[in-house]
Amino acid sequence: MKLASKVMLGVGGVLVLIQLIRPEQTNPPVTAAVVAPPEVMTLLKRSCWDCHSNETVWPWYAQVAPVSWLVTRDVNHGRKHLNFSEWQGYEEGRKLKKLKEVAEEVEEGEMPLAIYLPLHPEAKLTPAERTTLVEWAKAGSATGP
């Protein structure tokens, strides 16, 4: 057997074996969801919900290692940083801080993440949609949620 064939067989074996390492992909109960105007909720659900809520839609590729590890890590990180499913449970100061961060990151085009958009083109925000989210977040951070 040629070396190239052995290497390919080894790589294939590793790819099969790593499928056994499955990260836990959960959707905990929604305990205290954010309340926002309908147009804002539509944008949040379309562009933010998969990573920033307990209602993640786990796509097929999130079941295939090593991509599953990356997707699970990103969702867990997103939920830890900001979770709209637990929003009403946040203290007022934390809500204000998070709203300021939402405004900044959406305004600067940092959210949704560029790596997310190729497989989720519907999550891309138009300039008008970006403005709607930023204005909502700024209004909430200025007056309190």
Secondary structure as UniProt FT lines:
FT   HELIX           3..17
FT   HELIX           18..20
FT   HELIX           38..47
FT   HELIX           49..52
FT   HELIX           60..63
FT   TURN            65..66
FT   HELIX           67..81
FT   HELIX           84..89
FT   HELIX           92..107
FT   TURN            108..109
FT   TURN            114..116
FT   HELIX           117..119
FT   HELIX           121..123
FT   HELIX           127..143
//
